[in-house]
Amino acid sequence: MQIEELKRTVREMGVVGAGGAGFPSYAKMTDRAEIIVLNCVECEPLLKPHRQLLYFKAFEVVRMLDEVRAAMGAKEAVIGIKDAHVHTIAACREVIRDYPHIRLCPVRSTYPMGDEVILIYECTGRVIKPGGIPIDENVVVYNTETMYNMYRAVYEGKPVTSKLLSVVGEVEHPTSVFAPIGSTVREAVAAAGRITVKDPAYIMGGPMMGKPGSEDTLITKTTNAIVVLPSDHLMVKRMVKNIETEKRRASSSCCQCRTCTDLCPRHALGHPIEPHSIMRAVANNDASDLSVFINSAYCSSCGLCENYSCPQGLSPRSVIAAFKGGLRAAGIKPERIEAPCQVDPDRELKKVPVKRLKAKLGLYAYDVPAPFVDRIYETDIVHIPMSQHIGAPAKPCVKAGDRVEKDQVIGRAAEGLSVSVHASVSGVVQSVTDREIVISRLGQD
């Protein structure tokens, strides 16, 4: 398939990054790419859907990966996967024998191996410079589910109308399930049976980088997981912070041990991010060196510094996030640093094993099987956002009262960076705004 035809199909079928911020997948396609990296690393503790999807859909994912590689003219494609996922690795080995331009790259089970900057270095030896993006080093990264969605778009003519996610934690039957886009957390959790605590809290995404949610939070193209925990769990409490309180704690308790910087994965690759320097500047109310604050923009927000490294239980990531927000509000973007990065020679010794991380965070009890269910649960009503991706929201192309069928286009891609949005159920359109379209499967309010 020619690259322009592939880009057009992927855009019309609404394929976006399924594992991150929802960057439209077609926009990454370029003839500058030399290597395509498939990210099958379950970055966050407890999550399993990507390795499960690759295990059960190895043929489809690998076939599409080679199609994308050929369309871009890339020399090779690399599948990055943790070495502990032996069954998925075996399934891939069976398939890639027929694809000479694809290789497997098993990596250590450390956190945050799923960070694309980290994974690119592990798979290719190339360092993405601070402020840069993968294509600067002639690399393109796709998530496993994204690649499967591209396969369905190209070979089955199916748009993205569901999201594979893990439902884990305090639920009766932890599972990985396909959820209709626009359905709610309440419905997704119901697919995993009853909740096993009286006062549950919901984390959208993983326990390290996820955000608080509620029963009414909508499932979108970028929802990776729902982690149900007791409301008094350590990880739930750490997600709700008062930044002024955290700054005062830094002033009173930070001992400048440097552990947050020494274990920072981006710092180990030579990026100029030093959490301890930011904490020192905050503690001393010292703004004499503005580069300390500007360099906060290079933080990946993995959360390792505050959830694992700091012996005082302080919150470097949250403090850094406040400064990053301030830089964005002021329109200051991180510059791309052209100087070669000096990779820490002791980098391997500073990697944090996922097992140790789970133990410290009190998550080991929830690391249980979460079987993959290859079906989509039903829902009576969906609220489908027009913006589930980076770029311009889709433009609604239906009106209230219209009868729509599942997979039908209900929002067309806007000018510029945008993708189309499709109905995740068949039913009657209840309401239309620039923000969302509500569809009732039964035609009821």
N, C-alpha and C positions, 0 to 999 in steps of 0.2 A: 504494500500500500504506500502511495506517495505521502509525504509528510503533510502537505496542505489538505489532502483529503482526510487524513487521520485527525488533524487539528480540528477541522470542521465537524467531523462526527463527534469527537469528544466534547466539543463546546456545546453542540446541539443536544447531546444526551446528558448534560449537566454534571460531568465528571470533575470533581475537585479533590484536593488532597484530603484523604479520609483520616489522616493521622495527626494533623496539625491545625493550622489556621484556615484551611480551606482555600489554598491558592489554586486557581483554575489550572487544570492539568495540561490543557492545550498550550498555555503560555510558556511552559517549560520546554516545549519541543523546538529544537534548533539544530542546524547542521554543524554547530560549534562543538557539540558533545562528542567526547572521545570514549567516555565510560558512563554507563547507566548503572546506578546502584539501586537494588531493590531492598528496602528497609523492612526486614521481617524480625527486627529485634523488639521484643516486648520491653519497652523502656521502663515502664512503671511496675512496681511490685503488684502482684495478684492478677494482672491482666494476661489473658491467654488467646484472644480471638485471632490474632494475625498468624501465629504458628498453627492454630487449628485450621484456619482457612487454607493456608498453604499446604497442609497435610492432605486435606480432602479435595482440594482443587489444584493440585500441583500441575497437572497437564494444562489447564486453562491459563493459570498465571504464568507459567514458563513460556507457553506459546505466545502469549501477548507480549511478554517481556522481550522476546526475540524479535517480534514484529515491530515494537517501538524502537529497539536498537537499530534494526535495519532501516527503518524510515528516517532516522536521524543520521544514519551513516556512522554510528559509533563502532569502535573497534571491538568492544566487549561489554558484557553485562555481568554484574557481580551480585550474588544474593548474599546479603549479610544476615546472619542468623546466629543466635547463641549456641555454643557447642553443647549445652545441656539438652537441647531439643532434638534428641537423637532420632526420634521417629519421623519428624518432619524432614530432617536432613536425609534420612534414608529414602523417603518418598521422592524428594527432589533429585537425588542421585539417579534414581531409576529413569526419570524424565529427561534430565539434561544430557544423557548420553547421546541423544539425537540432536543436540544443539551445541556445536563445537565452540560457539562464541560466548557461551555462558559458563560461569564457574561459581562454585560455592565458596564462601569465606566464613567459616565458623569463628566466632569471637567469644571472648570470656564473658561470663555472666556477672557483669559489673554494671553499676549505675553511674551516669546515664548513657549507656551504650547506644540508645536510640536517638540521641542528639545527632542530627545529620552531619554536623561538623566533626564530631567524634567518630562516627561510623565511616565517613569518607576517609579519614586518616587510617583507620583500621583496615579498610578494604583496598585502598589504593596507595597509601603512603603520601597522599597530597594533603597539604595544610591549607584550609580556607583562611585567607588573611582576615584580620579583624576588620569588621565593617563590610566584608565582601560576601558574595553568594557563591554557591557551588559552581555555577557555569563560568565563573572567573577562572577556575582551574579545569575547565572543560569537563565538568561532571554534572550529571542530572540525577536527582534522587526521587524515587517514587515509593510510596507506601504499598504494602501487599494488597490491601483491600482496594486501593486506587487502581492497581493493575488489573485486579479481577473485575472491577467496574468497567474498565476500558475493554476488557475481553467481551463482557456482556453487551456493551455498546456496539462494538465492531462486528462480532460474530452472531449475536442474537438480536440486535436491534433494540435492546432494552435500556432505558434511561435509569438514572439513579433515583429510586423511590423508597429505598430502605437503607438502614444502617446496621452493620454488625457491631454489637457491643457486648461487653461482659457485664453481667449483673452478679455481684459477689458481695461477700461480707455477711451481715446478719440476715440472711435469707435461707429459707428451708432447702431450696435446691439451686445452688449457684449454677449459672449457665452462661453460655455465649449464644445470643439469639439475634435474629434479624428483626429490627423494629421498624414499622412504617414511619417515614419521615412526617413530622407533625403530630405524632402521638405523644403521650406524656410519660414522665418517669413512673407515675402510678401504674400505668398499664405495663410498662416494661418490667417493673419489679414483680407485678402479679404473675408474669411468665416464669418467675423463679420461685413461686409458691409464697407462703406466708412470711412476713417479717418476724424475726425471732427475738426482738427487743421491744420494750414498751415505748421508748422515746427515741425513735431512729433519726439519724441525720443522713443526708444524701450528699455524697461528693461526686461531682460530675467530672469524669476523667480519673486519673490515678490519684493515689493518696499524696504523692509528692507535689505534683503540679496542677492538680485539679482545683475546682472552685465549688463553693457551697451551692446546692440546688434545693429544690423542693419537689413535692409530689406533682406539681403542675408545670415543672420545667419541661420545655419541649425537646424532643429528639430531633436533631438536625444532622446534616451530612458530616459534621465533625465531632459528633458525640461518640467517644470511644468506650466509655464505661460508666456504670453507676455503682459506686461503692457505698453500701449501707453499713453504717457504724453506729454504736451508741452515741448519743449526743454529748456524753462526757468523755469520749475517747480523746486521747492526746492529739491525734491528727485533726480532729474536728476543731478542738480548741485553738490549735495553731493557725487555723485558716481565718480566724476572726481576731484581728489585732487592731489596736489603736496605735497608729504610727508615732504619735507624740510620746506615748508611753514607752514604745520600743526605743526611741531615741534617748529617753532618760535612762532606760536600763543600760544602754550602751555606754552612757556617760559614767554610770556608777559601777559597772561590772566588767567591762571589756578589759582584759589583762594583756592584750596584744601578743597572744601566744602564736599567732599566724596560722593556726590549724585550718581556719576557713580558707585561706589563700593556698596553703600547701596542698590541700585536697581538692581545690577547684579544678575541674576537668578542662575548662577553657584556658585557665592560667597555665596548666601543664603543657598545653599546645603552643604556648608562647603569646597568648593574647594578654593585653595589658589590663586585665581585671584583677584587682587586689582588694577583696572584701575587708581585710584587716585595716587597710589604709583608709577606706571610707568610714569604717567604725571609729578609727582614731580621730579623723577630721570631725565627725559628729560629736564624739565625746568631748573634744576640746574646743568645739565651736570654731574650728580653724578653716577658713576659706582662702588661705594664702596660696594654695596650689590648686587651681581650678581643674587641672588635668585629672586629679583624683575623682572628681565628680563627673567629668565628661566621660571618663573611662567606664563609668557605671553602665553606659549604653552597650557595652560589649558583653554584659552578663546574659547568660542563657536562661536564667530563672529556674534552674533545675532544682533548687532548694536544698542541695546537699549541705551547704554551709550551715543553715539554721536547723535542719532536721537531723543532721548526723554529726557534723564536724565540731561545732562549737561546744566546748566543755561547760560553758556557763548557761547554755540554753538560750542564747541571744538570737536575734533575728536579722542577720546581715542581708539576706535575700529581700526581706520586706523593706528594710531601709533603702537598699539599692533600688528597689522597684519604685519607691517614692521619688527618688532623684531621676530615674528614667522617665517617669511620668512628667516631671517638671521640664526635662529636656524636650520631650515631645510637644508639650504645651507651648514651649518657647520656639518651636520650629527648628530645634537643633538636632541634626541627624549625625550619627557617628560617621566619621571619615574612614575611608578605606586606607589602611596602613600598608604601604607598599614594601616596607622593609621585611626581609625574610624573618619568619618566626623561629625562635629558638626553642625547640621542643625539649622539655625537661628530660634529661637522661635517666632520671629515676621515675619516670611517669608510670611504668608498669607496677612499681611498688606502691604507688599511691592510689591505685584503683580500689574502689569500694565494692566488695562482693554484695550481690543482692541479698543473699542469705543473711549476712550480718546486718544489712539495712533493715530487713523485715523484722529481725529480732529486736533491734533497738526501738523500732517504731510501734511495737506491740501488734504486729500484723501476722505473725506466724500462724496463729490459730485459724486465720482465714485463707491460708494458702492450701486450698483443697481442690479436687477436680471440679471443673465447671464445663460439663459436656457441651459440645457444639450441636446446635439444633438448626438443621438446614431448612428452615421454613419461616414464614413471616406470620406473626400473630395478628389477629383481626382487631380492628377498632372501629367504633361507630362514627367518630368525628376526628378530623385532623385540622390543625392550624399550621399551614405551611408558610414559613417565612420566605419572602422574596430575596432576602440577603442571607445566604448561608456560606458565603465565600468572600474572599478578598476581592475588592473591585466594586463596580456599580451593581446595584440590585437589579434583578430581572424586572421586566415591565409586564404587569398583569395583562392577559389577553382573553380573559373570560369575564363574565358579569354575574351578579347574583341571580339565581334562578336557573342558570345553565346546568344541563346534565353533562357530566364529564365521566370519562372512562379512565381507569387506572392506566398510568404511563402517558396520558395525554399531556401535551404542553399547556400549562396554565400561566406561565410567565416566560416571555421571550428574552433572550440575552440582550442587554442594553449595548449601546455603543461603547467601545473601549473594552477594558478588561471585565468580562462578565460571562455568565453561562445561563442556560435555560433552566427552568424549574418545572417539574412535572407532578401530576396528581398521584398520590400514593394510595388512593382508594378510588373506587367507582362510586359516584353519588351525585348529590345536588349541591351546587355552590350556594353557601349561605350568606357570605359577605365577601367583599373585595375592597382592600385598601392598598395603598402603595407599599405597606409594610407586610401584609400577610393575606392569604386567601384561606377561608374556612370552608371545608367540604364535609357534608354529612353523608355517611354511607347509606343511611336510611331516609335521607331527605327530611330529617326532623331537626328542630332547633335543639 
